[in-house]
Amino acid sequence: MGANRQIVLLRRPSGPPAESDFAARVGPRPELSAGEVLVRTLTVSVDPAMRGWLVDGPNYAQPVPVGEPMRSFGLGEVVRSRDPGFRPGELVVGMTGWQEWAVLAGTDIQRRVDPRLAPPSTALGVLGITGLTAYVGMVEIGRPGPGATALVSTAAGAVGATAGQLASIHGARVVGLTGSEQKRRICLDTFGFDAAIDYRAEPDLAAAIARECPAGVDIYFDSVGGRTLDAALENVAVGARIPVCGTISLPPDGKATGPRFERRLLVQRVRMEGFLATDHLHRLDEVAARLAAWLADGRLRHLEEIAPTLDDAPAALVRLLEGRNLGRSLVRVADPA
């Protein structure tokens, strides 16, 4: 039957996840039923959303059960198939979890991956749900164009960097918010932003945003919420759009305090819209094809940080949530056959 190495949730974190909240376990390789495929996992993702998936509270997804493999997107190779729509040898993306082998229903596979289009790992990043999040939020909700100013949170991260570049491709001026001088330089030198702010170096973030966005913020791509959102709202232009894809700065239980901004939303006629990329998975191939064209012609760039083994996944998650990663955070599980 064979073994299946997994990283499981050992206990539910009471605060930010720690490496000690996870444990390695070896179980049997799963068996197939009709309509399912056996996938050998090659790469898994590490995502900010995982913090919310670990909390036993209201969320858009049920919490990861204690004792079960950590939920994650994964890229894998079909080894056996009892679904006539999939063949051994195909590369696919689905919710594999942090484990070497996964059984997926054919209906749960997000997409096939064509390795000729781009390196396969991009299917978990700029050509995957990362790119989809950036595209839906920035292009479709933010609607950037010439003369607009787009402000992007976590701008050196995988989603933020892609969102900012998409705004630039559509003609907007782009200002990034990030948490170190190194990341500020990456926003400018690697991703081509027009300006970038190290929020940790600014005693008054709202004033810093006003300095770099003198005509106001037309689009604020928000993945953090909290005080960063408060500072952005002090600078919104009339008719601003605020796509919200995350609230990573808020407590895991979602309870937070802060200023009331309803009046500013009203007076400035601001559109603020939350969205989940998972609601748009049926469009992933369409969006990935557009992003792949910009990737091929050099207008879209991306960075990846790949941990070497499955056992390194918990440390990679802690590193991500502490803001120490550079680019898309992935974990190598195995090499292609």
MARDREN-385886 format. One record per residue (C-alpha): residue number from 1; x, y, z. Coordinates in pm, 1 decimal, m for minus. Example, Ala and Ser with C-alpha at 12.3 -4.5 7.8 and 13.67 -1.06 7.14 Angstrom:
BEGIN
atom i: 1	u: 1230.0	v: m450.0	w: 780.0 .
atom i: 2	u: 1367.0	v: m106.0	w: 714.0 .
This chain:
BEGIN
atom i: 1	u: 0.0	v: 0.0	w: 0.0 .
atom i: 2	u: 280.6	v: 242.2	w: 83.5 .
atom i: 3	u: 318.5	v: 520.3	w: 339.5 .
atom i: 4	u: 186.8	v: 875.3	w: 339.5 .
atom i: 5	u: 381.8	v: 1135.1	w: 535.7 .
atom i: 6	u: 160.4	v: 1416.9	w: 662.6 .
atom i: 7	u: 188.7	v: 1734.7	w: 866.8 .
atom i: 8	u: m115.9	v: 1741.1	w: 1093.7 .
atom i: 9	u: m263.8	v: 1997.7	w: 1331.1 .
atom i: 10	u: m155.0	v: 1882.1	w: 1677.0 .
atom i: 11	u: m351.5	v: 2142.7	w: 1873.5 .
atom i: 12	u: m554.2	v: 2450.1	w: 1795.7 .
atom i: 13	u: m346.5	v: 2768.0	w: 1842.5 .
atom i: 14	u: m463.4	v: 3014.2	w: 2104.9 .
atom i: 15	u: m277.0	v: 3294.4	w: 1926.3 .
atom i: 16	u: m51.5	v: 3311.1	w: 1621.2 .
atom i: 17	u: 34.8	v: 2958.9	w: 1499.0 .
atom i: 18	u: 363.6	v: 2811.3	w: 1622.3 .
atom i: 19	u: 565.6	v: 2524.2	w: 1479.2 .
atom i: 20	u: 478.7	v: 2324.0	w: 1791.3 .
atom i: 21	u: 109.5	v: 2333.1	w: 1695.3 .
atom i: 22	u: 186.6	v: 2082.9	w: 1416.1 .
atom i: 23	u: 335.3	v: 1735.5	w: 1404.9 .
atom i: 24	u: 458.7	v: 1489.9	w: 1143.3 .
atom i: 25	u: 264.7	v: 1166.5	w: 1104.9 .
atom i: 26	u: 302.4	v: 866.3	w: 875.3 .
atom i: 27	u: m17.3	v: 695.5	w: 770.1 .
atom i: 28	u: m119.0	v: 456.4	w: 492.3 .
atom i: 29	u: m144.6	v: 572.1	w: 134.8 .
atom i: 30	u: m514.2	v: 642.9	w: 67.9 .
atom i: 31	u: m728.9	v: 412.1	w: m142.3 .
atom i: 32	u: m937.9	v: 518.7	w: m441.5 .
atom i: 33	u: m1311.1	v: 506.1	w: m492.3 .
atom i: 34	u: m1504.3	v: 557.6	w: m812.6 .
atom i: 35	u: m1474.9	v: 914.5	w: m945.0 .
atom i: 36	u: m1150.0	v: 983.9	w: m757.3 .
atom i: 37	u: m784.1	v: 1027.2	w: m850.6 .
atom i: 38	u: m470.8	v: 950.7	w: m650.0 .
atom i: 39	u: m231.8	v: 1244.4	w: m658.8 .
atom i: 40	u: 135.5	v: 1242.2	w: m565.2 .
atom i: 41	u: 189.4	v: 1585.0	w: m414.7 .
atom i: 42	u: 481.1	v: 1782.6	w: m556.7 .
atom i: 43	u: 437.7	v: 2129.5	w: m404.1 .
atom i: 44	u: 203.5	v: 2277.3	w: m144.3 .
atom i: 45	u: 120.7	v: 2636.6	w: m65.7 .
atom i: 46	u: 151.8	v: 2842.4	w: 250.3 .
atom i: 47	u: m116.4	v: 3112.3	w: 269.8 .
atom i: 48	u: m219.1	v: 3393.9	w: 505.5 .
atom i: 49	u: m571.3	v: 3245.5	w: 505.8 .
atom i: 50	u: m436.5	v: 2948.7	w: 700.9 .
atom i: 51	u: m442.9	v: 3151.1	w: 1019.9 .
atom i: 52	u: m820.4	v: 3177.1	w: 988.2 .
atom i: 53	u: m854.1	v: 2809.6	w: 893.5 .
atom i: 54	u: m697.9	v: 2713.0	w: 1227.4 .
atom i: 55	u: m941.6	v: 2913.8	w: 1440.1 .
atom i: 56	u: m1257.4	v: 2750.1	w: 1572.6 .
atom i: 57	u: m1485.3	v: 3041.3	w: 1495.4 .
atom i: 58	u: m1698.4	v: 3198.8	w: 1223.3 .
atom i: 59	u: m1525.2	v: 3189.4	w: 886.2 .
atom i: 60	u: m1596.4	v: 3111.1	w: 522.9 .
atom i: 61	u: m1446.2	v: 2761.7	w: 572.2 .
atom i: 62	u: m1473.7	v: 2507.1	w: 851.4 .
atom i: 63	u: m1167.5	v: 2496.3	w: 1081.3 .
atom i: 64	u: m904.2	v: 2233.1	w: 1014.7 .
atom i: 65	u: m983.3	v: 1939.1	w: 1247.8 .
atom i: 66	u: m723.8	v: 1863.4	w: 1513.7 .
atom i: 67	u: m531.5	v: 1551.2	w: 1414.5 .
atom i: 68	u: m593.0	v: 1599.5	w: 1042.6 .
atom i: 69	u: m347.4	v: 1719.5	w: 773.4 .
atom i: 70	u: m320.4	v: 2095.2	w: 742.2 .
atom i: 71	u: m548.0	v: 2222.7	w: 467.1 .
atom i: 72	u: m362.5	v: 2368.7	w: 169.6 .
atom i: 73	u: m366.1	v: 2398.9	w: m204.3 .
atom i: 74	u: m123.7	v: 2167.4	w: m377.9 .
atom i: 75	u: 23.5	v: 2084.9	w: m714.9 .
atom i: 76	u: 45.8	v: 1714.0	w: m783.4 .
atom i: 77	u: 83.1	v: 1442.3	w: m1041.4 .
atom i: 78	u: m201.8	v: 1200.3	w: m1110.4 .
atom i: 79	u: m72.6	v: 847.8	w: m1039.2 .
atom i: 80	u: m397.3	v: 650.1	w: m1057.4 .
atom i: 81	u: m741.4	v: 754.3	w: m1173.9 .
atom i: 82	u: m1092.0	v: 618.6	w: m1136.8 .
atom i: 83	u: m1230.3	v: 929.6	w: m1304.7 .
atom i: 84	u: m1234.3	v: 897.8	w: m1684.7 .
atom i: 85	u: m1162.1	v: 1269.5	w: m1717.2 .
atom i: 86	u: m809.4	v: 1240.0	w: m1574.7 .
atom i: 87	u: m509.2	v: 1033.8	w: m1681.2 .
atom i: 88	u: m193.6	v: 926.7	w: m1495.9 .
atom i: 89	u: 90.5	v: 1169.4	w: m1556.6 .
atom i: 90	u: m123.6	v: 1483.2	w: m1567.9 .
atom i: 91	u: m35.3	v: 1771.4	w: m1336.5 .
atom i: 92	u: m331.1	v: 1907.7	w: m1140.6 .
atom i: 93	u: m406.8	v: 2161.0	w: m868.2 .
atom i: 94	u: m645.2	v: 2091.7	w: m581.8 .
atom i: 95	u: m681.3	v: 2099.2	w: m204.2 .
atom i: 96	u: m424.2	v: 1829.3	w: m133.4 .
atom i: 97	u: m330.6	v: 1934.8	w: 219.2 .
atom i: 98	u: 14.9	v: 1902.1	w: 369.9 .
atom i: 99	u: 76.7	v: 1539.1	w: 274.9 .
atom i: 100	u: 267.1	v: 1328.7	w: 23.8 .
atom i: 101	u: m38.8	v: 1157.3	w: m122.9 .
atom i: 102	u: m394.6	v: 1284.0	w: m163.0 .
atom i: 103	u: m716.0	v: 1146.2	w: m302.0 .
atom i: 104	u: m924.6	v: 1405.5	w: m482.5 .
atom i: 105	u: m1265.4	v: 1374.6	w: m638.2 .
atom i: 106	u: m1246.0	v: 1476.1	w: m1002.1 .
atom i: 107	u: m1493.2	v: 1756.7	w: m927.7 .
atom i: 108	u: m1255.7	v: 1895.0	w: m662.1 .
atom i: 109	u: m962.3	v: 1938.9	w: m898.8 .
atom i: 110	u: m934.8	v: 2306.3	w: m980.2 .
atom i: 111	u: m745.9	v: 2274.9	w: m1304.2 .
atom i: 112	u: m492.0	v: 2088.2	w: m1510.6 .
atom i: 113	u: m148.4	v: 2247.2	w: m1537.8 .
atom i: 114	u: 33.4	v: 2276.8	w: m1868.9 .
atom i: 115	u: 407.6	v: 2276.4	w: m1786.5 .
atom i: 116	u: 475.3	v: 2434.9	w: m2126.9 .
atom i: 117	u: 293.4	v: 2752.6	w: m2024.6 .
atom i: 118	u: 523.5	v: 2842.1	w: m1733.1 .
atom i: 119	u: 709.7	v: 2663.7	w: m1451.9 .
atom i: 120	u: 450.8	v: 2438.8	w: m1279.9 .
atom i: 121	u: 499.8	v: 2605.2	w: m940.5 .
atom i: 122	u: 338.9	v: 2921.0	w: m1081.3 .
atom i: 123	u: 8.9	v: 2730.1	w: m1079.1 .
atom i: 124	u: 12.3	v: 2782.4	w: m699.7 .
atom i: 125	u: 115.9	v: 3145.2	w: m733.7 .
atom i: 126	u: 96.0	v: 3409.5	w: m1001.1 .
atom i: 127	u: m91.1	v: 3176.1	w: m1240.3 .
atom i: 128	u: m302.4	v: 3025.7	w: m963.2 .
atom i: 129	u: m523.9	v: 3149.6	w: m684.2 .
atom i: 130	u: m269.6	v: 3422.1	w: m600.8 .
atom i: 131	u: m304.7	v: 3571.0	w: m946.6 .
atom i: 132	u: m680.7	v: 3517.1	w: m945.0 .
atom i: 133	u: m712.0	v: 3708.7	w: m616.3 .
atom i: 134	u: m505.5	v: 3996.9	w: m750.5 .
atom i: 135	u: m693.3	v: 4006.0	w: m1081.5 .
atom i: 136	u: m1046.6	v: 3998.5	w: m940.8 .
atom i: 137	u: m965.2	v: 4252.8	w: m672.1 .
atom i: 138	u: m754.6	v: 4499.4	w: m864.2 .
atom i: 139	u: m880.0	v: 4475.4	w: m1222.2 .
atom i: 140	u: m1248.5	v: 4396.5	w: m1174.6 .
atom i: 141	u: m1329.5	v: 4568.6	w: m843.8 .
atom i: 142	u: m1055.3	v: 4833.3	w: m840.3 .
atom i: 143	u: m1089.0	v: 4922.3	w: m1211.2 .
atom i: 144	u: m746.9	v: 5092.8	w: m1252.9 .
atom i: 145	u: m675.1	v: 5321.9	w: m1544.1 .
atom i: 146	u: m465.7	v: 5620.8	w: m1651.1 .
atom i: 147	u: m475.1	v: 5902.1	w: m1396.6 .
atom i: 148	u: m573.9	v: 5675.4	w: m1106.3 .
atom i: 149	u: m361.2	v: 5614.3	w: m798.0 .
atom i: 150	u: m360.2	v: 5259.9	w: m658.9 .
atom i: 151	u: m238.4	v: 5193.6	w: m304.4 .
atom i: 152	u: m152.7	v: 4830.6	w: m227.6 .
atom i: 153	u: m106.0	v: 4667.9	w: 113.0 .
atom i: 154	u: 149.7	v: 4387.7	w: 170.3 .
atom i: 155	u: 290.2	v: 4509.1	w: m158.4 .
atom i: 156	u: 597.5	v: 4284.7	w: m164.8 .
atom i: 157	u: 386.9	v: 3975.7	w: m95.3 .
atom i: 158	u: 265.0	v: 3745.2	w: m368.2 .
atom i: 159	u: m88.1	v: 3886.1	w: m400.4 .
atom i: 160	u: 3.9	v: 4248.6	w: m337.8 .
atom i: 161	u: 292.5	v: 4247.8	w: m583.9 .
atom i: 162	u: 71.3	v: 4099.1	w: m854.1 .
atom i: 163	u: m213.2	v: 4340.7	w: m780.7 .
atom i: 164	u: 19.3	v: 4640.7	w: m798.6 .
atom i: 165	u: 169.3	v: 4528.5	w: m1128.4 .
atom i: 166	u: m178.7	v: 4474.0	w: m1273.2 .
atom i: 167	u: m268.4	v: 4830.5	w: m1177.8 .
atom i: 168	u: 46.3	v: 4951.8	w: m1351.7 .
atom i: 169	u: m27.9	v: 4744.9	w: m1664.1 .
atom i: 170	u: m366.2	v: 4918.9	w: m1679.9 .
atom i: 171	u: m207.4	v: 5264.0	w: m1659.1 .
atom i: 172	u: m243.5	v: 5357.3	w: m1291.7 .
atom i: 173	u: 18.5	v: 5507.3	w: m1065.1 .
atom i: 174	u: 105.7	v: 5249.4	w: m796.3 .
atom i: 175	u: 214.0	v: 5302.6	w: m436.2 .
atom i: 176	u: 304.1	v: 5003.8	w: m219.7 .
atom i: 177	u: 285.2	v: 4956.7	w: 156.5 .
atom i: 178	u: 531.5	v: 4709.4	w: 304.2 .
atom i: 179	u: 716.4	v: 4632.8	w: 626.1 .
atom i: 180	u: 1089.3	v: 4676.3	w: 566.0 .
atom i: 181	u: 1338.2	v: 4876.1	w: 364.7 .
atom i: 182	u: 1439.2	v: 4558.7	w: 179.8 .
atom i: 183	u: 1079.6	v: 4496.9	w: 72.3 .
atom i: 184	u: 1032.6	v: 4863.0	w: m13.9 .
atom i: 185	u: 1325.6	v: 4835.7	w: m256.0 .
atom i: 186	u: 1180.2	v: 4514.9	w: m403.7 .
atom i: 187	u: 855.1	v: 4699.0	w: m475.3 .
atom i: 188	u: 1047.5	v: 4968.4	w: m662.0 .
atom i: 189	u: 1327.4	v: 4773.4	w: m828.9 .
atom i: 190	u: 1168.4	v: 4435.4	w: m900.7 .
atom i: 191	u: 798.9	v: 4512.7	w: m939.1 .
atom i: 192	u: 828.0	v: 4862.9	w: m1082.3 .
atom i: 193	u: 601.9	v: 5049.5	w: m840.0 .
atom i: 194	u: 608.4	v: 5427.8	w: m865.0 .
atom i: 195	u: 654.2	v: 5469.0	w: m489.5 .
atom i: 196	u: 665.8	v: 5251.0	w: m179.4 .
atom i: 197	u: 628.7	v: 5314.2	w: 193.5 .
atom i: 198	u: 790.0	v: 5118.6	w: 476.4 .
atom i: 199	u: 506.2	v: 5152.9	w: 725.5 .
atom i: 200	u: 730.0	v: 5047.2	w: 1015.6 .
atom i: 201	u: 951.9	v: 5351.3	w: 952.1 .
atom i: 202	u: 664.2	v: 5600.8	w: 944.7 .
atom i: 203	u: 541.8	v: 5757.3	w: 1271.2 .
atom i: 204	u: 221.8	v: 5871.1	w: 1093.6 .
atom i: 205	u: 115.1	v: 5630.8	w: 820.1 .
atom i: 206	u: m177.9	v: 5845.2	w: 706.6 .
atom i: 207	u: 58.5	v: 6138.1	w: 655.2 .
atom i: 208	u: 302.1	v: 5916.7	w: 463.8 .
atom i: 209	u: 21.3	v: 5801.7	w: 233.9 .
atom i: 210	u: m82.3	v: 6163.7	w: 179.9 .
atom i: 211	u: 276.9	v: 6247.0	w: 88.7 .
atom i: 212	u: 296.1	v: 5974.3	w: m176.5 .
atom i: 213	u: m65.8	v: 6008.3	w: m295.3 .
atom i: 214	u: m114.8	v: 6386.8	w: m310.7 .
atom i: 215	u: m425.7	v: 6360.3	w: m529.8 .
atom i: 216	u: m580.4	v: 6097.5	w: m302.5 .
atom i: 217	u: m618.2	v: 5720.4	w: m324.9 .
atom i: 218	u: m850.0	v: 5598.7	w: m599.8 .
atom i: 219	u: m798.5	v: 5227.1	w: m531.9 .
atom i: 220	u: m687.5	v: 5070.7	w: m205.7 .
atom i: 221	u: m617.4	v: 4697.4	w: m237.8 .
atom i: 222	u: m662.6	v: 4577.2	w: 118.8 .
atom i: 223	u: m538.7	v: 4247.9	w: 257.4 .
atom i: 224	u: m468.8	v: 4356.8	w: 615.1 .
atom i: 225	u: m749.7	v: 4573.8	w: 757.1 .
atom i: 226	u: m694.1	v: 4740.2	w: 1094.9 .
atom i: 227	u: m486.1	v: 5054.4	w: 1132.0 .
atom i: 228	u: m352.2	v: 5029.7	w: 778.4 .
atom i: 229	u: m706.3	v: 5048.1	w: 642.7 .
atom i: 230	u: m777.2	v: 5340.0	w: 878.7 .
atom i: 231	u: m477.4	v: 5529.5	w: 738.6 .
atom i: 232	u: m580.3	v: 5457.7	w: 380.1 .
atom i: 233	u: m936.6	v: 5574.4	w: 446.4 .
atom i: 234	u: m805.4	v: 5912.0	w: 561.0 .
atom i: 235	u: m676.1	v: 5959.8	w: 206.1 .
atom i: 236	u: m948.0	v: 5819.0	w: m20.3 .
atom i: 237	u: m1051.1	v: 6025.3	w: m320.8 .
atom i: 238	u: m1410.8	v: 6074.2	w: m427.6 .
atom i: 239	u: m1533.9	v: 5754.0	w: m590.2 .
atom i: 240	u: m1253.9	v: 5536.5	w: m448.0 .
atom i: 241	u: m1276.2	v: 5159.9	w: m470.0 .
atom i: 242	u: m1153.2	v: 4932.6	w: m190.1 .
atom i: 243	u: m1133.6	v: 4561.6	w: m275.2 .
atom i: 244	u: m1085.0	v: 4361.8	w: 46.1 .
atom i: 245	u: m922.8	v: 4017.7	w: 17.4 .
atom i: 246	u: m792.2	v: 3972.2	w: 372.2 .
atom i: 247	u: m779.7	v: 4101.0	w: 729.1 .
atom i: 248	u: m448.3	v: 3959.6	w: 847.0 .
atom i: 249	u: m381.7	v: 4240.5	w: 1097.1 .
atom i: 250	u: m702.9	v: 4171.6	w: 1290.1 .
atom i: 251	u: m729.8	v: 3926.2	w: 1580.5 .
atom i: 252	u: m804.0	v: 3568.4	w: 1470.5 .
atom i: 253	u: m1152.9	v: 3589.0	w: 1623.1 .
atom i: 254	u: m1230.1	v: 3887.6	w: 1399.0 .
atom i: 255	u: m1311.4	v: 4119.6	w: 1691.5 .
atom i: 256	u: m1142.0	v: 4456.1	w: 1663.5 .
atom i: 257	u: m1186.1	v: 4816.8	w: 1771.1 .
atom i: 258	u: m1108.1	v: 5134.5	w: 1584.1 .
atom i: 259	u: m1246.3	v: 5457.9	w: 1443.0 .
atom i: 260	u: m1582.6	v: 5472.4	w: 1269.9 .
atom i: 261	u: m1547.9	v: 5555.7	w: 901.4 .
atom i: 262	u: m1903.4	v: 5531.7	w: 769.7 .
atom i: 263	u: m1922.9	v: 5908.6	w: 719.1 .
atom i: 264	u: m1607.2	v: 5911.0	w: 506.9 .
atom i: 265	u: m1740.6	v: 5624.6	w: 295.1 .
atom i: 266	u: m2057.7	v: 5826.7	w: 239.2 .
atom i: 267	u: m1905.2	v: 6167.0	w: 170.0 .
atom i: 268	u: m1633.1	v: 6031.8	w: m61.0 .
atom i: 269	u: m1879.4	v: 5788.4	w: m226.3 .
atom i: 270	u: m1644.8	v: 5496.4	w: m165.3 .
atom i: 271	u: m1715.9	v: 5142.8	w: m283.7 .
atom i: 272	u: m1574.0	v: 4885.2	w: m40.4 .
atom i: 273	u: m1619.1	v: 4522.8	w: m142.2 .
atom i: 274	u: m1499.8	v: 4201.4	w: 14.2 .
atom i: 275	u: m1439.7	v: 3904.7	w: m211.7 .
atom i: 276	u: m1310.7	v: 3547.0	w: m201.4 .
atom i: 277	u: m1105.3	v: 3411.3	w: m486.7 .
atom i: 278	u: m1260.3	v: 3069.8	w: m425.6 .
atom i: 279	u: m1589.1	v: 3210.4	w: m556.9 .
atom i: 280	u: m1415.3	v: 3261.3	w: m893.3 .
atom i: 281	u: m1233.7	v: 2930.0	w: m935.7 .
atom i: 282	u: m1441.2	v: 2849.2	w: m1244.5 .
atom i: 283	u: m1257.1	v: 3136.0	w: m1416.4 .
atom i: 284	u: m906.2	v: 3029.1	w: m1321.7 .
atom i: 285	u: m801.6	v: 2907.4	w: m1667.8 .
atom i: 286	u: m930.5	v: 3227.1	w: m1829.7 .
atom i: 287	u: m750.9	v: 3456.1	w: m1586.7 .
atom i: 288	u: m432.2	v: 3244.9	w: m1585.6 .
atom i: 289	u: m411.1	v: 3273.1	w: m1965.1 .
atom i: 290	u: m419.9	v: 3654.0	w: m1943.1 .
atom i: 291	u: m162.1	v: 3661.3	w: m1666.0 .
atom i: 292	u: 61.6	v: 3415.8	w: m1852.0 .
atom i: 293	u: 77.3	v: 3651.5	w: m2150.0 .
atom i: 294	u: 196.4	v: 3937.8	w: m1927.5 .
atom i: 295	u: 439.7	v: 3702.4	w: m1754.0 .
atom i: 296	u: 583.0	v: 3596.7	w: m2090.4 .
atom i: 297	u: 634.9	v: 3951.4	w: m2217.0 .
atom i: 298	u: 799.5	v: 4066.6	w: m1892.9 .
atom i: 299	u: 530.7	v: 4307.3	w: m1775.9 .
atom i: 300	u: 446.3	v: 4078.9	w: m1482.8 .
atom i: 301	u: 713.7	v: 3948.9	w: m1245.0 .
atom i: 302	u: 697.2	v: 3719.1	w: m946.4 .
atom i: 303	u: 914.1	v: 3588.0	w: m664.1 .
atom i: 304	u: 894.3	v: 3246.7	w: m500.1 .
atom i: 305	u: 1030.7	v: 3122.1	w: m168.6 .
atom i: 306	u: 1028.5	v: 2741.3	w: m162.7 .
atom i: 307	u: 1097.4	v: 2548.3	w: 158.1 .
atom i: 308	u: 1290.7	v: 2227.9	w: 80.7 .
atom i: 309	u: 1082.7	v: 1956.4	w: 251.3 .
atom i: 310	u: 731.0	v: 1888.4	w: 379.3 .
atom i: 311	u: 862.5	v: 1894.3	w: 736.9 .
atom i: 312	u: 953.6	v: 2260.9	w: 681.9 .
atom i: 313	u: 590.3	v: 2363.9	w: 619.3 .
atom i: 314	u: 506.1	v: 2476.6	w: 976.6 .
atom i: 315	u: 818.3	v: 2696.5	w: 990.8 .
atom i: 316	u: 727.4	v: 2842.5	w: 651.2 .
atom i: 317	u: 380.7	v: 2933.0	w: 782.2 .
atom i: 318	u: 525.3	v: 3105.1	w: 1088.7 .
atom i: 319	u: 772.1	v: 3291.1	w: 867.4 .
atom i: 320	u: 489.1	v: 3405.1	w: 639.0 .
atom i: 321	u: 264.6	v: 3526.1	w: 919.8 .
atom i: 322	u: 555.8	v: 3716.4	w: 1075.4 .
atom i: 323	u: 615.2	v: 3890.7	w: 741.4 .
atom i: 324	u: 964.9	v: 3744.7	w: 692.6 .
atom i: 325	u: 900.0	v: 3572.5	w: 360.0 .
atom i: 326	u: 986.7	v: 3715.9	w: 19.5 .
atom i: 327	u: 737.3	v: 3636.4	w: m255.0 .
atom i: 328	u: 505.0	v: 3339.6	w: m286.9 .
atom i: 329	u: 559.1	v: 3091.9	w: m3.2 .
atom i: 330	u: 564.7	v: 2728.7	w: m119.4 .
atom i: 331	u: 691.3	v: 2395.8	w: 13.3 .
atom i: 332	u: 855.1	v: 2126.5	w: m197.7 .
atom i: 333	u: 714.6	v: 1782.4	w: m123.1 .
atom i: 334	u: 857.0	v: 1572.9	w: m409.3 .
atom i: 335	u: 1009.8	v: 1611.9	w: m754.0 .
atom i: 336	u: 817.5	v: 1517.1	w: m1069.9 .
atom i: 337	u: 862.4	v: 1158.0	w: m1181.8 .
